[in-house]
Amino acid sequence: MNKGDRLSVTERKQKFRSFRFLLIPLAAFLLTAPFIAPSYLTFQLTGVLAYAVAAIGLNLITGYAGQISLGHNAFFALGAYTAALSMAYWQLNYALSILLAALVSFVVGLLAGFPAQRLRGLYLALITLVLAVSVSPFIKHFKEYTGGMSGLPIERPIAPKWTGLTQDGWVYYVVLGFAVLCFYLARNFVAGSTGRALTAVRQAPLAALSMGVDVNQYKVLIFGLGSMLGGVGGALFNLSIGFIAPDSFTLLLSVSFLAAIVVGGLGTIWGALIAGLFLQFVPSYASDISEALAGAVYGGILIACMFFMPKGIIGTITSAVDNNT
């Protein structure tokens, strides 16, 4: 195990205190963003939070359990369409539709996680690749329900009058509330013995098995939980844009998720927030620099991040803090 895995509870608390100078202004900004930021920036930050929730899920699967998944776009789409269809056909409110999306994504994720018991690395990646490339054609096939290529409009939450908020501001706080809950639950899940078990499963599965860790059970469970967070992220993404279409869930989205969590920091919960920022802003900024060479600019930014910060942004910061304590 590396130094980060051997940290005691006291050392973790000290490290958290060293991050406090970053967390306090971040929390203050997130809580006040609709009041101090332009409306369009608030809209973009809502997308950041939705992406970040989904990125937590992929980080659990890849960063903590060491399973390579290229099918995260499928669970993002599953959660998005589950929430959208339940609101459109069953008239569920947005909160219940998000919970339903979480449940459906968790169950499907558990089923998809069974190959992870015997497969790993590129073999598992190829299995999840099937999910990634089939989700968009599947959605288009059932166009009488999903709207096909035309997509479906989503009824966004309306701000109560007593809040004095715009609709974008209210949606932002709804998504923020779910995002904070997901970050809190994920952080508690990977803390303590569960986090150590996942580290053992990732680094030395045979040694973990000899120490009584049920490796197969952890692999399936983490796939289910990661998929659930991917589905929740998709459902929250619905609320942020108010529209859903199959071309939003291509293989490129899955690859982008994988790249984003690497940039944010594999095996870190807070790296998911960086991943959300990366997914929301970097592609658009790359297009602004050169629309014809947007892919090249995007790739250059990704390579630069990996070259100067091979552990990801949060991983690099954490290592710097560890070296100074």
QUICORFEN-V318379 format. One line per field, one symbol per residue. phi: phi as a letter, one per 30 degrees, with the letter a starting at -180 (. if undefined). A space follows every 10 residues. Layout:
phi=???
This chain:
phi=.ddddcdddd dddddddddd dcdddddddd dcedccceed ddeddddedd dddddedddd dcdccicdbc cddddddddd ddddddddcc hddddddddd dddddddddd dddddddcca iddddddddd dddcdddddd dcddccihdd ibdcddecde dddicddddd dedddedddd dddddddddd didddddddd dddbdddddd cjdddddddd dddddddddd ddeddddedd ciabbdddbd eeddddeddd ddddkdibdd dddddddddd cdedddddda ddcedddedd ddddddddbd cidddddddd dddcc
